[in-house]
Structures are given as structure tokens and as C-alpha cells.
């Protein structure tokens, strides 16, 4: 809401604070103004309220603008007090210095009232600061703040990860069994053209909130929807309220400085992610990792083994992995496991090698061959998609197949590979969807850093087949999957749709793994997506190798409640991890 005024012949639209009512937290009516400019400290606007109830009284802290043109000297925190949201009982200037985003803890901490706020917000670096008083009215006492500033350095936290980061307090802290949950705005590359607004969370100690017990590694919400990307100030999401209802944390935020929105987060998943020990074991690694390492006795796999596909047939998990020797030619090897985590047999010769012009080496000692296989069983054939590369030009996707019988009997009669990538297109990370869609095959693959789907009527048409393209899953700026995404394992049918694992790459080049739930009837539609990765580089075999900081799955199988993920570590070894499918689906739902 805004107020129209004239100042020195200039028409200004001043910010005011309104109220709307809702019975479900989503649909609102009875909009009306509540806090309007009228005091010396807010004569040019009232912005960004944060509400806390203590006893029968509501304290609304807000940003007050006292100067125009706007400057840091005229930006302070004020408070309006009400018991019924019908009239304001009191209104006070709070901070005599530049500050924003103040909010009151909903109960006393160690017998005192406490606020948290952003100190000197408009002259970065800002500080996440705390102040405590015995009488709540001391918060609008200039003498209190004069004394507080003498010891300000003892009462703040610095949340910056990089020098150009910025942040502001979001919603009032919520008390949980683990501590005080604080949702806040973390802003990357502040003041630059690449600025990214994100929503993050902290877990603070109950008795001493200056102690951080846990913190999200990055944002779990960034501008993604159209209403967040376009508006008065594009690409902004800014949280200022949160409520807890059962297992749902409702986060209320402004989108593009144009509309008010809500996002829901499963509180148990968020709390688990904030617990360092649980976060590290979200997907449990095999205790005997890595399960496959290069074998110097075989020249074809003497250098690296990585990026494995997997398929569970006839009581055995078949692990088809990419291998390279000293000539840097990628071939496909095979290992078997009955219990899913220990290797029972490893074949001495590759089961698939380059045999078409589009995968033969063109440059001496350069990478080439058949890379990163992914397997899909359709009817009585196993289809293998893989990256075909000559060492020159863009990567391409090829598809071959073998009968189920020949695969089980190890009679390696693969069909002639068909190239499905149009000329000049960089194409990787491909798999066939494990069901026929409208009497056609559907291939999932990475185009321009995004996961796309194409319908293919006949593989023999090759490059001309990729005509009906759908973008399924894109990157999220500022998050762990901000640079590019690609299919990990082929989707798996579950009770509520199709579960698709995918890898995401961040600005630091780190590869992590997430999951998405696809609609059961229209698998090109995403129903849900993990906000945080379920697997990320932590162990030395994932952090150090040919390509550091990489976990890269190409295969997963489901055995009872265990989703078993096979992945390459640092493009050097093969490893495995498992996660409860019930836990993962509950998180996605």
C-alpha cells in the first residue's frame, strides 16, 4: 500500500503498512492501511513489518524513513504496538542509528526480552545483532542504545561467506526442540549486476542465541517463478514472516517488491539439515567405499573407473561403469553385486567399446569413446544411452540396446548404436524414460545446462528424431544447482509418481545430487524438488581426483525401502550410498 504526498513539488508515493485477513493463510481479503507516515521518524515511509506477540500485545517493528532523498542517516527501526490490530496503542522510534529488519523473540531469553536486527544495514557490511532488556520499553530508550553501541561488537554475528555478501533478518525466531530457528535473507554479490536474493536459515542456541548450532549451506529458496523474477525490483524474494503449523513451516515473503507470497517447508527436513551430523548422513555411504578402483592389471581401466549405471536383474545388481586407460579412451566395464554394496565379480574385459565414427578418437591422447552409461529396461530389451565423444566438437548422445536374455547370459550382442543428437548441439546426461509415452519413447537429456525431454518415434531416424522438446528442470540461481543440471539415474516408478535423481553444479564447480518428483500421468511436469542436496562431496575419494568435488550417479536401484545410488567419486572411483525411499518421498511430498 502507498500514500500519495507532495514534497517540495515532487510527487511521492510513500510506503505504508497494511493489514489483510485470511482463514487459510493463502487467500486474503479486508485489505486496509494500518501504519502510515505521520511521525518525524517515518514521514517518508513505513516498510517491511515484523510482528511478534508477547502476552496479549503485538509488537510490530518496521523500517522507518525520515529523510528524502533516502539516505542511511534517515533509515531507522520503529515500533507500533497494538492489542487488536484495530488501533495502534503506542508508536516509538527505536534505533537512533541506521538499522533495519528488527524483530522480537516471542518469549524471554534468560529472563530478558531480546531483539535481533540488521545493524548498519545501509553501510555494509551489516551485522546480525542482538540486544536484551529487562523492560521492553527500554528498546525505545536512546540512553539504552547509546550504551549498547559502546559494546556493539560483543553482540553480533557475521554471516558473510564472501566479501560481497549481504544479509537481513527475516522472520521472528521460532522456538523448536533444537533451538531458535531464524529465517533470513542472504544476498550474494550485493550491489552488482549478478546480485542473488535467497532465503536461508540458522539454528541458534536457546540460552545464548549468539551461538550458531546449525546453518544452511546456501539458500533453499531463490527467485524462480515469474512473479519473483519480474516486478518493481526484479529477481527479489525477501522473507519477513514465518509461522509453524504442524510439520509445515510457512514462510511469507515479498516477490520482486510487487506481491506477497508464501512458501512451505517441511520443518523436520529443515531441522535435520541444520543438524550437522544428520546433514552429512542424509544419504548413507557404503562403509566399504569406494567399491571399485582402477585396476593396473587391465590397461583399459588402469587410470580411472567412474560414473556407473546399474540395473537389478535375476537377483544381481549389474554395475556398468565408465573406464579409462592411459590412452584416455572411455569404455564400459561390468561388475556384479548380490547384496548391493560388495562386489562379487568384476569382468576382466570391457563389455562395450567404441565402434561408430561418432565415438572414435580424432585427437591423439584426447578424451573419446563411450561415456556415462544409463540403462533402462523396456519390454524385453535393455536400452543404454551414453555420451559419444570423438574428442572434438560438442558431445553427443547415442543409444543402443541388447535383449534381456543376452544381457543375463553375457552374450554381448548389442544393436548398432544410433546417434540421436542433432548436428551442432551439445548433448549429454541422457537416459530413456522407463515407460512408453503416447506410443513413443521419451529421452531425457541435458541441453544448455537444463534437463529436457524429447519424444522419439523411431531410433533409426537418428538425429531427426529430437523435435518435440520439453524443458523439465532448470537451474536455480544462487543455489547448489545454479550452473547446470543433468539426469543422474533413469526415473523410478514410486507410489506418487516418478522419482528422478539429478546432479547439480554450483558456481564453485561442485557436483551434488538432488531429487525431483515427476507427475505420474505427465512426467514432463515437476511436482516437487529437493531444496537441498541429498548427497554432496565430503569424503577424500569425492573431493580429490581427476575432477575434484564430484559425486556423479548414473544408476540407482530400489530394494525394499532402500534406494541404492551408484556414483562416480571425483571422476576416479566408483562408490555407493543408500537412502530410505519413504524418507525421501515424504520430504518431496
PyMOL commands that set and color helices and strands:
alter all, ss='L'
color gray80, all
select helices_A, chain A and resi 40-42+72-74+136-140+142-150+152-154+226-229+267-274+276-280+299-301+357-359+404-408+459-465+540-543+581-588
alter helices_A, ss='H'
color red, helices_A
select strands_A, chain A and resi 2-7+10-15+17-22+28-35+46-54+57-65+75-82+90-93+99-104+113-119+127-133+156-157+166-169+174-175+180-188+196-204+212-215+221-222+237-245+248-255+259-266+284-285+304-313+316-324+329-337+345-346+368-378+381-389+396-403+418-419+427-432+441-447+450-456+469-473+484-487+492-494+497-505+511-518+526-529+535-536+551-559+562-569+573-580
alter strands_A, ss='S'
color yellow, strands_A
deselect
rebuild
show_as cartoon
